[in-house]
Amino acid sequence: MLEDSALMSAWPTPLPTAPSAPRRPHVVEAHGRSRTDEWYWLRERDNPEVLELLRAENAYADAVLAPQAELREAIFNEIKGRVRETDASAPVRRGDWDYFTRTREGAQYAFHCRRPTSAGLPDPAAEPGAADETVLLDENEIAGDAPYFALGGFALSPDQQHVAYLVDFDGSERYTMRFRDATTLLDAPDSVHDVYYGLTWSADSRTVFYTRFDDAMRPYQVWRHTLGTDANDDVLVFEEPDERFNVGIGKTRSGDWLVVASESKTTSELRILRADDPTGELVVVEPRTAGLEYGIEHHRSADGSERFFVLHNGDGASNFKVAVAPTDAPGRANWVDVIGARADVRLDDIDAFAGHIVLTERANGLARLSYTTVDTRGSLGELRPIVFPEDPVTSWLGSNPMFDSSTIRVRWTSLSRPATDADFDCMTATLTEVKRQPVGGGYNPADYETDRMWVVADDGVEIPVSIVWRRGRSRLEPGPFLLYGYGSYEHSIDPTFSAARLSLLDRGFAFGIAHVRGGGEMGRVWYDDGKLANKLHTFTDFVTVARRLVDEGWTTPRQLVIRGGSAGGLLMGASTNLAPDLFAAVIAEVPFVDVLTTMLDATIPLTVPEYEEWGNPSATVEEYERLLAYSPYDNIAPVPYPAMLVTAGLSDPRVQYWEPAKWVQRLRAVTTGSAPILLRTELDAGHGGPSGRYDAWRDEALILAFAISAVT
């Protein structure tokens, strides 16, 4: 186990004086009920006092965390030492070219490269652009000296002659679309501003479809741009008027169809267009029906016959099933089921190749892959699992741009094993490793153990918990433990490897993921049982898991740290209100903690589409009371709260910076304890935190040092 001399004193004694924002009471009213918010004014983004407060909070956090500087630097160097700083990703074949990314020691961002497939695998140690390799895009060059940079999209034209890409310099997720010639490496003069995620080329390699957002940051329009023309001449292709629905644009792997998807949290409506007819009319696949979710994948046989595979939850198939439909009449009336719904298996996705389809499934809380053959009539063979050499693992489909291939790229990992890229031959069922994530610093997978435990909730439901620790950590006496959770949007937190996490494990920590209800780990029922009227299950599940870890002797309240971000930050706030004496420290990253006030304000970005996740408190008193019952900001009690590290992003469009800022102010005002409550705001970034990899490693080192110091 590693030892750190910096752990002699976790915090300065006495603590410096924390910033205190003036109280300016504001009454929030709904349904004849009133709540007073003393720090409502912190949403005044242009108020100089707000920025002054955020800077003061950063300075205060720096002062409180100063004794951890040596530990932070040690962890940063450990992370850096485990990562191969100069490396190349596993190449992805597209025709005669292999595409991959490079990293170089000292460079914050990636290099996007290609080379002829005949040249073989790229040398990980080579310089970007060496020999017969072309650097299509150098993110470092584009970023320049900007404090923040994000590449939001990188789309290659079908003829591989042009690249469309998205850039963001402040974390607001308001991208500018640019174009580059893949041969001359020169950017075209045309650019398009205020673009959202999603870039799709038509078959002509001259037309690009993209999405735009409204004032609430909801992607609601699809536009068409022709390369070499002025953006003012772009054409609006589709607009979604319903504020509950987001719009996206994509293309089938076959390259034959463009797909425009309008989707709410519970309902889908797809429109299709032949990719070789970019100015044609969109055709609705199946009109929206409340509660019906569906997606399509195109399949074309060697004889030219074609069909759509439809993944849907119709007819009560809560875990989804697969149907086949003709492309000239793809509506629900013509859906013929070919893979039925299974109570114990959630179908997450379907991917079609010339002779096979691949299913992404979820069973027993783990993601897995299955495949089967497809004949010229669209009939399926026996469904078989893709078997990996290590078990249990989380597996998923990698990048597979080529439709006419019987070999597919897959990836797998576990809490103790780094990610591996491999090619799976669907004809012979053989797996060929292409690249395993290199991990330095003396890492040996045999040094770590993993386990899956099941914790019974008060209502009898079993909650899965994934755990990893360093071999030799004594089970005879409790030790430090970091418990992670999320539990919203049917998003699954899979047990995957983290090189940074080893710095915790090597210091005697165990790490666990509580797969609480509200996520998707155990199928659609798991999600439904942790949303809307059932949302409290998410928080009580997490607290139940934490108590079980203490009861089983894994840890003690004095040694237990919890962590979550965004909706997982809501989980941190609600769980801490439920059991403030159960945790030694809380790490809440960009936390969604002012739930009720935010959901009452339809002008805040992303509020209206969230009604189907949290409820609409403006609609009924019942929904108002339900959100009020767990909103972390509204349920702070005069009890000793644990040490807390809270983060925010000034440009964050998903969780506005003022939510964590207000929460920290009220926590400090109400707590009866003396543990530090810290706020660190990225003033040049958004929801995802720092953008450069070295900056991200330093940020992670700060968080891990906080966790370690809080329980020492």
Number of C-alpha atoms within 10 A of each C-alpha: 12 9 10 13 9 16 18 11 13 20 20 13 8 7 13 13 9 18 18 14 19 12 13 13 13 14 13 13 12 16 11 6 11 11 13 13 18 17 20 18 19 22 15 12 13 9 11 9 15 18 16 12 16 24 18 17 21 20 16 21 22 16 17 22 20 15 18 26 15 15 23 23 15 17 24 24 16 19 25 21 15 17 17 18 19 16 22 25 20 23 22 19 19 17 12 10 16 21 21 20 21 25 22 19 10 10 16 18 23 21 22 21 21 24 23 17 17 9 12 10 16 22 13 17 14 14 15 24 16 12 10 9 17 19 19 22 19 16 18 16 11 15 19 10 9 11 15 21 24 23 19 19 17 19 17 18 20 17 11 16 15 25 22 22 21 26 23 20 20 22 26 19 25 21 24 18 22 19 23 20 15 19 11 10 16 12 15 15 12 16 19 17 14 15 24 25 17 20 23 26 27 25 21 14 19 17 18 21 24 23 26 23 18 13 10 16 20 22 23 22 24 24 17 22 22 17 19 13 13 13 15 8 10 15 14 15 18 17 15 17 10 12 18 21 22 22 23 23 22 18 22 18 20 17 18 17 22 25 24 25 22 23 20 22 17 15 16 22 21 23 18 22 20 19 21 15 14 21 14 12 13 17 15 17 20 17 13 16 12 10 14 19 21 23 19 25 22 24 28 23 17 11 8 8 13 18 21 22 27 26 22 27 20 18 10 12 17 20 23 27 24 25 19 24 22 16 17 11 14 21 15 16 9 12 18 14 16 15 15 13 21 13 14 13 19 26 28 19 21 20 20 24 25 21 22 24 22 22 22 18 21 24 15 12 24 19 23 23 23 15 22 18 21 20 14 17 12 21 11 17 13 8 14 14 14 17 16 18 8 11 9 17 23 23 25 18 19 15 15 17 18 18 21 16 14 18 21 21 22 22 23 25 25 21 27 24 21 17 21 18 24 23 18 20 15 20 12 9 13 15 20 12 14 16 16 17 18 14 19 15 14 8 13 11 14 10 12 19 16 18 12 15 14 15 21 14 17 11 8 8 13 14 22 21 23 22 21 23 24 23 15 11 19 11 11 8 10 18 20 25 30 26 22 23 26 29 31 25 19 23 13 24 20 20 25 17 19 17 22 19 19 25 22 23 22 18 17 22 26 25 23 26 23 26 29 33 34 30 26 27 27 26 26 23 18 21 25 21 18 26 23 18 16 15 22 21 20 28 26 20 26 30 24 19 25 28 18 17 22 19 12 11 13 21 24 23 19 18 23 27 29 27 23 22 22 22 22 23 26 28 34 30 28 27 26 22 21 18 14 20 14 22 24 22 30 29 26 27 28 31 31 27 30 24 21 25 22 19 22 20 14 16 13 17 19 23 21 22 21 18 18 15 22 23 22 23 24 16 12 12 14 14 18 21 13 19 24 18 14 24 21 27 27 22 14 22 16 12 14 15 28 23 22 24 21 24 25 29 28 23 21 22 19 21 25 23 27 23 23 27 28 21 23 20 22 21 20 20 12 14 17 13 13 12 18 20 22 24 26 23 24 22 22 20 25 26 25 18 24 23 21 19 17 18 16 16 19 20 16 18 25 19 19 22 26 24 29 25 21 24 21 12
